[in-house]
């Protein structure tokens, strides 16, 4: 009888590893593009009369467009923390800009990294404390946040131009230099290639090229500041749209009195000048078209690197901008201009959610993290309050929640086309109720309409239950608690004390 062949330990391990590796599903790459302060209706595909967004329109035609997506807390930091935790702001604890999350909260990049993803950010994160990496292997910040500020946009601008200013402008290009809102306007002083939007795209492309041959899935968070204030852009985008052709809302009758009554930075949140609205709207739409151009560059780079078929693409905003509706500018309120955001999703090649689907169900931005996890073949952990919309995007989900809750300085319930707003933190009002299909501008408050009495009572009860629900933090089996998930009481108190008064 012939002797059995001998094999080394390494050969044995290799022989069993191959079949095991073959059983592990190949995870998709993920390109998550976020913009800041972009309204849902500021796209060509939404039939906007002015702004041109050919690349976003193309992305919508290739994937799924959700027409009723909302932020669950319409200010930067609370909204962004909700996106990456899948939890509401009053639960994760980031209830205002500059406020840290509660201890124990973990963020999506850390979860993906735990499951084998390489993670990167180019652009704005806006978490506190700013010194942590929040689960990102590669960190290019648009400001000075993160563990590598020397790689950030501020450092780039200082090194190239010696500029101490964040948004250096050409002198004389601001018509209202002494107005707290109008002073935002100005032509960028340096070439377009040195503007933050272009810089963020360049870093994103650097990253994509570095991952072309890597045998590891990636998660890239390309996060543009624009069209967020200030209203600074390079040419040709600064002059792209004629202010006199801007569609603007009518000023509220007592706009000047309302604005004059505001104290400090709160005057920035109100507008009483039609010409200022026209100019700032033109710059806002110019910034969106600028970003759209760069979305096209990113998607084109995916194609040229042969990564497009294996990469999920997600586009959304953290919140919107009122652009003069109700006499207000910026965000921070529960009205449509502030809370209703764009949401585009394109799956892998051949995915059933592709092909230009349009879905009108209500989506919360807490739903993004669960959807990304499910799309990556990963379990959605207990404690995430959002729900994956993957089945919905693919055609049907009979159990879809189809409602939105939101909480900031005011609370909101949106269901069945009706929106109830509680202008308090504790259910004391005053209250507003709007029927959005017939009143998208929210001009007719129905809260005292006797026909709506039962609805108002039910919505009030629903909002109270939402505010009380505070599930324990998410836990991932085998995952070490990230450093950012535990900060001292002293550091937390200092951050809260230094949090900006102006959340816009």
Secondary structure, DSSP 8 states (H G I E B T S, - for coil): --------HHHHHHHHHHHHHHHS----EEEEEEEES-BTT-SGGGT-SS---HHHHHHHHHSEEEEEEE-SS-SHHHHHHHHHHSS-HHHHS--STT----TT---HHHHHHHTT-EEEEEE----SSTTS-TT-SEEEESSS-SS-GGGSHHHHHHHHH----SS-B-TT--TTTTSTTGGG-EEBSS-GGGSHHHHHHHHHHHHHHHTTT-SS-EEEEEEEEEESSS-EE-TTTTTSS-GGG-------TTHHHHHHH--GGGGGGB---HHHHHHHHHHHHHHHHHHHHHHHHHHHHHHHTT-GGGEEEEEEES----TTGGGB-SS-SSSHHHHEE-EEEE-STT-TT-SSEEEEEEEETTHHHHHHHHHTT----TT--S---HHHHTT--TT---EEEEESSSEEEEETTEEEEESSSSS---EEEEETTT-TT-----TT-GGGHHHHHHHHHHHHHHHH--------TT----GGG---HHHHHHHHHH--S---
